[in-house]
Amino acid sequence: MRNFIQRLKSMLEPLPAEMKWGVWLGLLTASSVAFSLSLACATPFAALVTLAALNMERRNALTVTVTVWLTNQAVGFGFLHYPQTFDSYAWGIAIGVAAAVALWTATELARRMQPAGAFIETIIAFAGAFVTYEVLLYMTAFLLPGSEGAFSWPTVRWLLLINLLALTGLLALHRVASTLGLAGQRPISVATAATS
């Protein structure tokens, strides 16, 4: 296995940085397609934005968030046959806004918690992203029709578990991608901001 990874790394090494970024974005997008197809409305956006907040510069993190959201919507409307109604489109927009605000929350919390160590930083950034995302969607439910049980404790607990499992998998994927030189390590701007 180690030889395979070394060979793969040597094959990817000469690629320009933009192409490596494209491969990494493609891996995250493919992950989001898998999440969307298997979980439909339960795509783990909190996990995805936490990964982005912890390991990418803001612009790249926002690019990943928007790409994953657009992919989720394309899968939903194109393959899962979401209804073509105003309410359905409005919920899609609300999910995108909630994901973007959750990204901002996770980024700010990661920056502030970095001195506490990677584990605490990850937990706090994830908790902030998850709570922000769920609260914004809960508030949206007062404006748009939806399922009554969507914000019940069993449903929220199930979504939390999905997001925790997804975050674990995404962090492992990031580690492999980092080893291969596709994904960078923690952005310098976050480390600098936390120490200043």
N, C-alpha and C positions, 0 to 999 in steps of 0.2 A: 504493500500500500504506500509506504514511504517513497519507494522508487517511482511509483505512478505519479504521486504528487510532485516530486522533483522534476519528472519529465514534463508534466503539464505546466509547471511553473516556468521551466526553461522555454517552452513553446510560447507562452504568453508574455514573457519578459520583453521581447522586442516590440510589442505592440505600443503604439502611441497612447499617452494617458487618456485622451478622449475616447479611444476605442475600448480601453479597459473599463472606463466609466460606463460606456454603453453596454458592455457585457454585464457589469454589475447591476445596472438599471434593468437590463433584460431579465436577470435572475430574480430580482425583486418583483418585477412585473409578472413573470411566470408564477411566482409564489402567490401573488394576489389573484391570478386567474384560478389557481388551484383552490385558494380559500373561497373565492366567489362561487365557483362551481359546486364546491362541497358544502359550503355554509350559507350560501345565498345572502340573506340579510345580516348575517353574523360575521361578516368579514372583520378580522381583528385589527381595525384601524389604530387602536391605542397601542398595540404591540408594534405595528409598522412605524408609527410616528415616533415611538420611543427609540427604536433602533436608529432611525434617521437623526433624531435629536442628539443621541449620544455619540454618533460616529461620522456625522457629515457637517459640512459648513451649511449655514442657513439656506443659501440659494439651492444647493444640491438637495438638501432635506425637503425643501418646498417642491422642487421638481419631482422627487420621488413621491411625495404625498399626492400631488396633483395627478401624476401618471397612474398611481395605484387607484385613486378615486375614479378617474376616467375609465380605466380598465374595468373596474368593478361595475360601473354604470353600463358600459358596453356589453359586458357579460350578462348583466341583469336584463337589460332591454332586448339584447340580441339573441340570447340563448335560453334564458330562464323565463322569458315572456312576461316580464313585469307589465302591468297594465299601462296603456298609453293614455294616461289621464293627467290632468293638472296636478292633482294631489301626489301622484307617483313621481312626477318630475320635481315637484316642490320638495318632496322628501329626499330625492337624490341631491338636490342643491343643499339642503340642510345637512346632509351627511358630509358633503364636501366642506362646507363651512365649519362644521364641528371638528372634522379631521384637521383642518388648518389651524384652528384655535387650539386644539389639543397638542399639535406640533409646537406651537409657540409656548404653551404652558410647559411642556416637557423640556424644551430647550432652555427656558429660563430657570426651571428647577434644577436641571443638570448643571448649568453654569454655577448656580449658587451652592449646590451640594457636592461639587467635585472635591473639595478638601476633605470630605468625610470618607472618601474611598469609593472605588468603582461599584461595589455591591450596594451600598446605601444610595449612591447617586442613581443607580439603575432603578432601584425599588421606588424611590421618591419620584423620579421622572415618570415612571410607568404609572404610579398611583395618580399623579397629577393629570396625566394624559387620559387615563381611564375615567376618572371622575368628571373632568371637563367635558369629554365626549358624551358621556351618558347624561349629564345635567343639561347640556345644550339640546340634545335630542328629546329629553323629557320636557323641556320648555317648549320645544317645537310641537309636541303632542297637544298642547293647549290651543294651537292654531290650526293644525291639520288633523284630519281623521287618521286613526290608526288602530292597531289591535289593543284591546283593553289589557291584556296580559303582558304587553311588550316591556313594561317597566315594573313588573312584579318581582319580588325578591328572588324566587326560583329562576326567573329568566335572567336577571342581572347577575346572579351567582354563576349561572351557566356561561354567560358572556365573559365574565371575569376569568373563569377557568380556561375557556378557549383562548383568550388573550394571553394568559400566563403561559400556556403551552406553546402558542405561536411565538411569543417573545423568546422562549427558550430555544426553539428551533431556528428562529431568525438570528439570534446571537451566535448559534453554532454555525449557521451558514455564513455569517459575517466573518467568523474566525477562519473558516476555510478560504473564503474569498480574499481575506487579508494575507493569508499564507501564500496564495497564488499571485498576489500583487494586484488583484482586481479592485479591492476596496481598501481605502486608506484607513489608517488608525484615527484616533480621536483628533478632530481638527484643532490646530494650534490656537485658533482664535478663542475657542472655549477655554482652553487651559490658561491662556494669557488673561482673559477676562476674569477668570476665577481668582487669579492671584493678585490682580491689581486692585 
